[in-house]
Amino acid sequence: MLLSCWGEVVLGRNSIYATIILTVIWMILRESIAISTVVAGFAISAGCLFLCHRLLPLPNMAHFHPLRLILYLFYLVGQVYIAGFSAIKIMLTDAHAETVEVRTTLTDKFLRTILVNSITLVPGSVSLDLQDDKITVLWLMKKTMKSRNMENADELLKGKLERMLLKAQK
């Protein structure tokens, strides 16, 4: 069983390409082209791919565009920095925390989980609960903008994040 699963991982065409790419990255990071570095890099790469195959739900992720998910990651990092400066400004003036419920149009559980975790990563907001399409969020805002922000909380909390995740579906 273990050997047949190992064969699937190592002998698959994409797995061979991934192993070679990871081995080259290993060699670059080690700054060496010695045979021991190549063998170690190959073994570590193949082992990592094996563990990924066994532990991650990769077949469930087959209906996503990997490039768009990578672009989403870069966009999220940018939003974390932008929101961080905004949260600092709010905390130094007049901060108010409010619990809001937003609805998501994402139907895939994996994408919903990514969205909820993304909302939590962005400073000034913490996801408290996810039930079906409702996300409960503790949100930091200015006291003076409380009534206006509640009306468009969906767009402010999850707007472009959700749209980018929708585009990541095949």
ABEGO torsion letter per residue (X at the ends): XAAAAAAAAAABAAAAAAAAAAAAAAAAAAGBABAAAAAAAAAAAAAAAAAAAAABBAAAAAABBAAAAAAAAAAAAAAAAAAAAAAAAAAABBBBBBBBBBBBABABAAAAAAAAAAAAABBGBBBABBBEABBBBBBBBBAAAAAAAAAAAAAAAABAAAAAAAAABX
